Amino acid sequence: MTFTAKQIHACTMLNRHVIGTVCCILLFPIVYMLMYLGPIPINIRRSYLSGNTRGACVKKRFSATPLPRVALISSPGSGNTWTRHLIEESSGIYTGSIYHDLKLKSAGFVGEGHNDTRVIVVKTHKVPNKNRLDFHKAVLLIRSPYNAMLAELNRRKTQSHTGTVDADFFKTNQTDWQNFAFSYIKSWFRRTTGWLKFRGPIHILRYERLKSNTKEELEKLLKFLNVTITEQRLKCVLANKKGKFKRKKQQTNFDIFDGRLKHMIDGYWRRIKLDINQKVH
């Protein structure tokens, strides 16, 4: 079959038109961003080019070789999610969990729901019993019970990792608040004392210290997890340490903890501090 010069010319023009249309479709978003949004920030460019669209420091993955099973234990509201963020950005290995929080999964915690040797730590809030035998090592994250219980109350009432209840809640729902607070501090104490008896290697991580001195505390944690981190990556982690789940501080113009509740919380807190000192020393 032969074609005339006009037919060949028509085919050529059609191909050019199709190619031009495809190029326009592909390039339009980039042109739009440059014209209306300005240059792409350097940390986003690096993240995109490295194939990591969830963080600026490292491309995350499941471990290709089996890792020791390490529990990341805390009472609810103690900063477990933030700690997982720091560990993932530092190590490049996903953190796991015995839970299946779809909000965390959709926010980039790909290891959520994984409880195996492919993740570097496994989140749990369980009070220890036979569960302790499932782990080779443990990281015990401890936060002041005052702040931890408020964070957990906010999570439950708002169904969010970042929301807070109105201050009026503590006035109009005093019975509800008191019942929650007394129940929380008892489970907080039972969980913490139980894990302090863990017979394997354990690293005690104080949330307040991690927050105020992130570099030093993170380096200690990574050493316990056998993670080597370059100075460049550490700087990146510290520059992006906030993560996606930052809850606003509870704002009230009155004391939400009455004398009886304070007495109980302070008593349990003192006993935990004594147990920590004995464990460390």
Backbone torsions as a table, in degrees:
resi	resn	phi	psi	omega
1	MET	NA	134.0	-179.9
2	THR	-115.5	154.1	-179.6
3	PHE	-119.9	147.1	177.3
4	THR	-80.0	165.9	179.8
5	ALA	-61.6	-36.9	179.8
6	LYS	-65.9	-39.9	179.6
7	GLN	-65.4	-42.6	178.9
8	ILE	-63.0	-42.4	179.7
9	HIS	-62.8	-40.1	-179.4
10	ALA	-64.6	-42.5	178.8
11	CYS	-63.5	-41.4	-180.0
12	THR	-61.6	-45.3	179.9
13	MET	-64.6	-36.8	178.6
14	LEU	-65.0	-44.2	179.3
15	ASN	-61.8	-42.0	179.1
16	ARG	-62.4	-39.3	-179.3
17	HIS	-64.8	-43.6	-179.4
18	VAL	-64.9	-45.7	-180.0
19	ILE	-62.6	-41.7	179.4
20	GLY	-63.1	-40.5	179.5
21	THR	-64.6	-44.3	179.0
22	VAL	-61.2	-43.6	-179.9
23	CYS	-62.4	-41.0	179.2
24	CYS	-61.5	-43.3	-179.0
25	ILE	-63.3	-42.2	-177.5
26	LEU	-72.2	-36.7	-174.5
27	LEU	-87.8	-17.9	-175.5
28	PHE	-56.4	-47.0	-179.2
29	PRO	-60.0	-38.4	-179.1
30	ILE	-68.0	-43.9	178.6
31	VAL	-62.4	-40.5	-179.7
32	TYR	-62.3	-44.6	-178.9
33	MET	-62.8	-41.8	-179.0
34	LEU	-68.1	-35.9	-176.9
35	MET	-77.8	-40.9	-170.2
36	TYR	-110.4	-23.6	-177.3
37	LEU	-107.7	-11.6	-179.7
38	GLY	86.0	-177.5	-178.7
39	PRO	-62.4	146.7	177.9
40	ILE	-72.9	130.7	179.9
41	PRO	-55.4	146.7	-174.1
42	ILE	-60.8	-37.9	-178.1
43	ASN	-68.5	-32.5	177.6
44	ILE	-72.1	-39.1	178.4
45	ARG	-60.9	-45.2	-179.0
46	ARG	-63.9	-41.0	-179.2
47	SER	-63.1	-44.6	-178.3
48	TYR	-65.7	-46.1	-176.3
49	LEU	-66.4	-27.2	179.8
50	SER	-83.3	-6.0	-179.0
51	GLY	89.4	0.9	-178.4
52	ASN	-104.9	107.1	-177.1
53	THR	-96.2	4.3	-177.0
54	ARG	-111.4	-4.4	-178.5
55	GLY	-166.8	160.5	-173.8
56	ALA	-97.0	-6.0	-169.5
57	CYS	-100.0	-38.8	-173.7
58	VAL	-159.7	149.6	173.9
59	LYS	-81.4	121.6	-173.5
60	LYS	-89.4	156.7	-176.8
61	ARG	-161.1	168.3	167.7
62	PHE	-80.5	149.0	-179.7
63	SER	-67.4	134.4	179.4
64	ALA	-77.1	-21.3	178.5
65	THR	-117.9	148.3	-178.3
66	PRO	-60.5	136.3	179.1
67	LEU	-109.2	158.0	173.2
68	PRO	-60.8	145.5	178.5
69	ARG	-80.1	113.7	-176.7
70	VAL	-117.4	123.3	177.6
71	ALA	-83.7	136.7	170.6
72	LEU	-109.2	95.7	-172.7
73	ILE	-99.6	141.2	172.7
74	SER	-162.7	161.5	167.4
75	SER	-78.8	150.5	178.6
76	PRO	-54.6	137.8	179.0
77	GLY	89.9	9.8	-174.5
78	SER	-95.9	1.0	179.2
79	GLY	97.0	23.9	-179.3
80	ASN	-61.7	-43.0	-179.1
81	THR	-63.9	-43.0	178.6
82	TRP	-64.3	-40.8	178.6
83	THR	-63.0	-40.1	176.6
84	ARG	-61.8	-39.9	177.7
85	HIS	-58.2	-47.0	-179.1
86	LEU	-64.3	-40.8	-179.2
87	ILE	-65.9	-43.9	-178.7
88	GLU	-65.9	-43.6	-180.0
89	GLU	-65.9	-30.8	-178.4
90	SER	-80.8	-41.7	-172.7
91	SER	-94.6	-29.0	-174.6
92	GLY	81.5	4.3	-179.9
93	ILE	-109.7	136.9	179.0
94	TYR	-62.7	147.9	170.0
95	THR	-97.5	148.3	-178.0
96	GLY	-107.1	-174.5	-178.8
97	SER	-163.5	148.3	175.0
98	ILE	-81.7	-5.4	-179.4
99	TYR	-103.6	172.9	179.2
100	HIS	-130.9	72.0	-179.5
101	ASP	-84.4	107.3	-175.7
102	LEU	-67.1	-28.1	178.3
103	LYS	-66.8	-40.3	177.2
104	LEU	-69.7	-39.2	179.6
105	LYS	-60.7	-46.5	-177.7
106	SER	-71.3	-19.6	179.6
107	ALA	-87.4	1.1	174.6
108	GLY	117.5	-3.4	177.1
109	PHE	-84.7	80.6	-173.7
110	VAL	-63.2	-29.3	-178.4
111	GLY	-78.8	-4.0	179.0
112	GLU	-55.8	128.5	-178.3
113	GLY	93.1	-7.9	179.3
114	HIS	-95.8	126.4	-178.6
115	ASN	-129.1	69.0	-175.0
116	ASP	-148.1	-171.4	-175.1
117	THR	-86.8	7.0	176.9
118	ARG	-89.7	-10.6	179.5
119	VAL	-108.7	154.1	-171.6
120	ILE	-80.9	-32.1	172.2
121	VAL	-143.3	160.8	178.4
122	VAL	-124.1	118.7	179.8
123	LYS	-69.8	136.6	173.5
124	THR	-152.8	145.4	173.3
125	HIS	-112.5	7.3	-173.4
126	LYS	-67.8	141.0	170.9
127	VAL	-71.1	130.4	-171.7
128	PRO	-68.5	144.0	169.0
129	ASN	-152.7	-118.1	174.9
130	LYS	-67.9	-18.4	179.9
131	ASN	-56.2	-30.3	-177.6
132	ARG	-62.9	-28.2	-177.6
133	LEU	-72.0	-12.1	-178.0
134	ASP	-81.4	-8.9	-174.2
135	PHE	-121.1	144.0	177.4
136	HIS	-83.7	-35.2	-178.1
137	LYS	-138.6	168.1	-178.9
138	ALA	-146.7	140.8	169.9
139	VAL	-111.7	116.0	-178.7
140	LEU	-101.8	108.1	-178.8
141	LEU	-92.7	120.5	-176.1
142	ILE	-122.0	128.1	177.0
143	ARG	-121.4	152.6	174.8
144	SER	-48.1	128.0	-177.9
145	PRO	-60.9	-27.2	177.7
146	TYR	-60.7	-51.8	-177.9
147	ASN	-74.3	-34.7	-178.8
148	ALA	-65.3	-43.8	-178.0
149	MET	-69.5	-32.3	176.0
150	LEU	-66.4	-41.9	178.9
151	ALA	-62.5	-41.7	-179.5
152	GLU	-70.1	-38.3	176.2
153	LEU	-60.1	-45.0	179.2
154	ASN	-62.2	-40.3	179.7
155	ARG	-63.5	-43.5	-177.4
156	ARG	-68.5	-43.8	-174.7
157	LYS	-75.2	-31.2	-178.5
158	THR	-99.3	-9.7	-175.8
159	GLN	54.1	40.7	-176.0
160	SER	-147.1	151.7	176.7
161	HIS	-86.0	-2.5	-177.1
162	THR	-129.2	-12.2	-174.8
163	GLY	-80.0	162.2	175.9
164	THR	-135.0	149.0	177.9
165	VAL	-80.6	158.5	176.1
166	ASP	-68.8	150.7	-179.2
167	ALA	-59.7	-30.5	-178.8
168	ASP	-62.2	-22.0	180.0
169	PHE	-55.2	-40.6	-175.3
170	PHE	-72.5	-17.7	177.3
171	LYS	-92.1	-42.0	-175.5
172	THR	-86.4	-13.1	-179.4
173	ASN	-129.8	47.8	-175.1
174	GLN	-60.2	-43.4	-179.3
175	THR	-63.2	-45.4	178.3
176	ASP	-59.6	-46.2	-179.7
177	TRP	-64.2	-45.3	-179.0
178	GLN	-63.5	-44.1	179.2
179	ASN	-61.8	-42.9	178.5
180	PHE	-63.0	-46.5	-175.6
181	ALA	-62.6	-45.0	-179.5
182	PHE	-66.7	-38.0	178.1
183	SER	-67.7	-41.7	-177.6
184	TYR	-63.5	-48.3	-174.5
185	ILE	-64.2	-33.3	178.6
186	LYS	-67.8	-44.1	178.9
187	SER	-70.4	-35.0	176.3
188	TRP	-59.3	-44.8	-179.2
189	PHE	-68.3	-45.1	-177.9
190	ARG	-63.5	-42.1	179.9
191	ARG	-65.8	-45.4	-176.2
192	THR	-67.3	-46.8	179.4
193	THR	-64.3	-36.0	179.4
194	GLY	-63.1	-44.7	-178.4
195	TRP	-75.7	-23.3	175.2
196	LEU	-66.7	-15.4	177.4
197	LYS	-92.1	3.3	178.7
198	PHE	-56.9	130.1	-173.1
199	ARG	-86.6	-15.6	178.0
200	GLY	-84.8	-177.9	176.7
201	PRO	-59.1	132.4	-178.7
202	ILE	-136.1	139.1	177.3
203	HIS	-116.0	120.7	179.8
204	ILE	-93.0	120.5	-175.8
205	LEU	-117.4	115.5	178.8
206	ARG	-88.8	122.3	-176.3
207	TYR	-56.5	-45.7	-177.1
208	GLU	-61.6	-36.8	178.3
209	ARG	-72.2	-38.3	177.6
210	LEU	-62.8	-35.7	-179.6
211	LYS	-72.9	-42.6	-175.5
212	SER	-84.2	-26.0	-178.1
213	ASN	-137.1	64.0	-171.1
214	THR	-59.5	-44.2	-175.3
215	LYS	-59.3	-53.1	-176.4
216	GLU	-65.9	-44.6	-178.2
217	GLU	-69.0	-35.8	178.6
218	LEU	-67.8	-39.4	177.9
219	GLU	-62.3	-39.4	177.3
220	LYS	-64.2	-42.2	-179.8
221	LEU	-64.5	-44.8	-178.9
222	LEU	-65.4	-35.5	176.3
223	LYS	-62.4	-41.3	178.1
224	PHE	-63.9	-34.0	-179.3
225	LEU	-87.2	3.4	-179.3
226	ASN	60.1	41.7	178.4
227	VAL	-107.6	124.7	175.7
228	THR	-96.4	129.6	-177.3
229	ILE	-127.6	136.5	178.0
230	THR	-76.5	158.8	179.5
231	GLU	-63.4	-35.8	179.7
232	GLN	-64.6	-44.4	-180.0
233	ARG	-68.6	-37.7	179.0
234	LEU	-61.1	-41.0	177.2
235	LYS	-62.1	-39.2	179.5
236	CYS	-65.1	-43.6	179.8
237	VAL	-61.3	-44.1	-178.7
238	LEU	-67.3	-32.5	178.9
239	ALA	-74.5	-20.9	-179.5
240	ASN	-121.9	34.2	-171.3
241	LYS	-75.9	-16.8	-173.6
242	LYS	-61.7	-43.4	-176.9
243	GLY	78.4	-171.3	-174.1
244	LYS	-99.5	-11.2	-173.5
245	PHE	-119.1	75.2	178.3
246	LYS	-104.5	114.4	-179.0
247	ARG	-89.9	139.2	178.1
248	LYS	-68.1	148.7	179.2
249	LYS	-67.6	139.6	179.8
250	GLN	-64.7	124.9	-177.6
251	GLN	-106.6	113.9	174.4
252	THR	-141.2	151.1	176.9
253	ASN	-105.3	22.6	177.6
254	PHE	-148.9	163.3	-178.0
255	ASP	-84.0	117.6	-177.5
256	ILE	-85.0	-8.5	178.9
257	PHE	-104.5	114.1	179.0
258	ASP	-80.8	175.3	-174.0
259	GLY	-59.5	-42.4	-178.4
260	ARG	-66.1	-40.2	179.4
261	LEU	-68.3	-42.2	178.1
262	LYS	-60.7	-41.4	-179.3
263	HIS	-59.3	-44.1	-179.5
264	MET	-68.5	-45.7	-178.4
265	ILE	-62.3	-46.7	-178.5
266	ASP	-62.6	-37.5	179.4
267	GLY	-64.3	-46.3	177.8
268	TYR	-65.3	-39.0	-177.7
269	TRP	-65.1	-41.2	178.1
270	ARG	-62.6	-41.9	-178.9
271	ARG	-66.1	-38.3	178.1
272	ILE	-65.6	-42.4	179.3
273	LYS	-61.2	-39.4	177.1
274	LEU	-64.6	-42.4	178.7
275	ASP	-64.2	-38.1	178.4
276	ILE	-64.2	-46.2	178.8
277	ASN	-59.3	-40.6	178.9
278	GLN	-68.1	-36.2	-179.0
279	LYS	-70.3	-40.3	-177.7
280	VAL	-72.8	-40.4	-176.3
281	HIS	-100.2	NA	NA
